[in-house]
Amino acid sequence: MDYLIDSQILVWMATTPERITPKQINILSHTQTRRIVSIATPYELFLKESLGKLVLKDSIEHYIHEYVRLGSVILLPITMDHLSAFKTLPFHHKDPFDRLIIAQAIVENLPIITSDTMFDRYDIVTIR
């Protein structure tokens, strides 16, 4: 099955996997799981890194390239359908990156692996 991975979970995969719940680990480690990451995620993490809000052992580029190279994640591009859904979302969540990920989940009919309880305010499946 396909799952969209929220930015925070991707960071935890690289830095503190013990913060990921057993349910999430079970899904992420299953051989039939396709782990999908929005292209908005590296953009968000680059921004946080450049503002000093995110400090990692290696660069964001390193982690993303490694995950893609190893087949651990598939990058999901942003389409006009995603942006159209983004435009119409209610403002339960104010973070534009999270809103875009939510819009992609809606359009692509993907559950999201996240730790963010604000995602529950939308008509999507969340895995915590």
Contacts in CASP RR format, 6 or more apart in sequence:
PFRMAT RR
TARGET T0000
AUTHOR 0000-0000-0000
METHOD contacts of the structure
MODEL  1
MDYLIDSQILVWMATTPERITPKQINILSHTQTRRIVSIATPYELFLKES
LGKLVLKDSIEHYIHEYVRLGSVILLPITMDHLSAFKTLPFHHKDPFDRL
IIAQAIVENLPIITSDTMFDRYDIVTIR
1 32 0 8 1.000
1 33 0 8 1.000
1 34 0 8 1.000
1 111 0 8 1.000
2 33 0 8 1.000
2 34 0 8 1.000
2 36 0 8 1.000
2 108 0 8 1.000
2 110 0 8 1.000
3 27 0 8 1.000
3 28 0 8 1.000
3 33 0 8 1.000
3 34 0 8 1.000
3 35 0 8 1.000
3 36 0 8 1.000
3 110 0 8 1.000
3 111 0 8 1.000
3 112 0 8 1.000
3 113 0 8 1.000
3 127 0 8 1.000
4 36 0 8 1.000
4 37 0 8 1.000
4 38 0 8 1.000
4 76 0 8 1.000
4 101 0 8 1.000
4 104 0 8 1.000
4 105 0 8 1.000
4 108 0 8 1.000
4 110 0 8 1.000
4 111 0 8 1.000
4 112 0 8 1.000
4 113 0 8 1.000
5 13 0 8 1.000
5 28 0 8 1.000
5 35 0 8 1.000
5 36 0 8 1.000
5 37 0 8 1.000
5 41 0 8 1.000
5 73 0 8 1.000
5 112 0 8 1.000
5 113 0 8 1.000
6 41 0 8 1.000
6 98 0 8 1.000
6 101 0 8 1.000
6 112 0 8 1.000
6 113 0 8 1.000
6 114 0 8 1.000
6 115 0 8 1.000
6 116 0 8 1.000
6 119 0 8 1.000
7 41 0 8 1.000
7 44 0 8 1.000
7 45 0 8 1.000
7 97 0 8 1.000
7 98 0 8 1.000
7 101 0 8 1.000
8 114 0 8 1.000
8 115 0 8 1.000
8 116 0 8 1.000
9 20 0 8 1.000
9 24 0 8 1.000
9 113 0 8 1.000
9 114 0 8 1.000
9 115 0 8 1.000
10 37 0 8 1.000
10 41 0 8 1.000
10 45 0 8 1.000
10 63 0 8 1.000
10 67 0 8 1.000
10 73 0 8 1.000
11 45 0 8 1.000
11 54 0 8 1.000
11 56 0 8 1.000
12 19 0 8 1.000
12 20 0 8 1.000
12 115 0 8 1.000
13 20 0 8 1.000
13 28 0 8 1.000
13 67 0 8 1.000
14 56 0 8 1.000
14 58 0 8 1.000
14 63 0 8 1.000
15 56 0 8 1.000
15 57 0 8 1.000
17 25 0 8 1.000
19 115 0 8 1.000
20 28 0 8 1.000
21 115 0 8 1.000
21 128 0 8 1.000
23 127 0 8 1.000
23 128 0 8 1.000
24 113 0 8 1.000
24 127 0 8 1.000
24 128 0 8 1.000
27 33 0 8 1.000
27 113 0 8 1.000
27 127 0 8 1.000
28 35 0 8 1.000
28 113 0 8 1.000
34 74 0 8 1.000
35 72 0 8 1.000
35 73 0 8 1.000
35 74 0 8 1.000
36 73 0 8 1.000
36 74 0 8 1.000
36 75 0 8 1.000
36 76 0 8 1.000
36 108 0 8 1.000
36 110 0 8 1.000
37 64 0 8 1.000
37 67 0 8 1.000
37 73 0 8 1.000
37 74 0 8 1.000
37 75 0 8 1.000
37 76 0 8 1.000
38 75 0 8 1.000
38 76 0 8 1.000
38 78 0 8 1.000
38 100 0 8 1.000
38 101 0 8 1.000
38 104 0 8 1.000
39 75 0 8 1.000
39 76 0 8 1.000
39 77 0 8 1.000
39 78 0 8 1.000
40 78 0 8 1.000
40 97 0 8 1.000
40 100 0 8 1.000
40 101 0 8 1.000
40 104 0 8 1.000
41 97 0 8 1.000
41 101 0 8 1.000
42 60 0 8 1.000
42 61 0 8 1.000
42 64 0 8 1.000
43 97 0 8 1.000
44 97 0 8 1.000
45 54 0 8 1.000
45 60 0 8 1.000
46 60 0 8 1.000
48 54 0 8 1.000
49 55 0 8 1.000
49 56 0 8 1.000
49 59 0 8 1.000
49 60 0 8 1.000
54 60 0 8 1.000
56 63 0 8 1.000
64 73 0 8 1.000
64 75 0 8 1.000
66 72 0 8 1.000
67 73 0 8 1.000
68 74 0 8 1.000
68 75 0 8 1.000
76 104 0 8 1.000
76 108 0 8 1.000
78 100 0 8 1.000
78 104 0 8 1.000
79 107 0 8 1.000
81 107 0 8 1.000
82 100 0 8 1.000
82 103 0 8 1.000
82 104 0 8 1.000
82 107 0 8 1.000
83 103 0 8 1.000
85 103 0 8 1.000
85 104 0 8 1.000
85 106 0 8 1.000
85 107 0 8 1.000
86 99 0 8 1.000
86 100 0 8 1.000
86 103 0 8 1.000
89 99 0 8 1.000
89 102 0 8 1.000
89 103 0 8 1.000
89 122 0 8 1.000
90 121 0 8 1.000
90 122 0 8 1.000
92 118 0 8 1.000
92 121 0 8 1.000
92 122 0 8 1.000
93 99 0 8 1.000
93 102 0 8 1.000
93 116 0 8 1.000
93 118 0 8 1.000
93 119 0 8 1.000
93 121 0 8 1.000
93 122 0 8 1.000
98 116 0 8 1.000
98 118 0 8 1.000
98 119 0 8 1.000
101 112 0 8 1.000
102 112 0 8 1.000
102 119 0 8 1.000
102 122 0 8 1.000
102 124 0 8 1.000
104 110 0 8 1.000
105 111 0 8 1.000
105 112 0 8 1.000
105 124 0 8 1.000
106 122 0 8 1.000
106 123 0 8 1.000
106 124 0 8 1.000
111 124 0 8 1.000
111 125 0 8 1.000
111 126 0 8 1.000
111 127 0 8 1.000
112 119 0 8 1.000
112 124 0 8 1.000
112 125 0 8 1.000
112 126 0 8 1.000
112 127 0 8 1.000
113 126 0 8 1.000
113 127 0 8 1.000
114 126 0 8 1.000
114 127 0 8 1.000
114 128 0 8 1.000
115 128 0 8 1.000
117 128 0 8 1.000
119 126 0 8 1.000
120 126 0 8 1.000
END
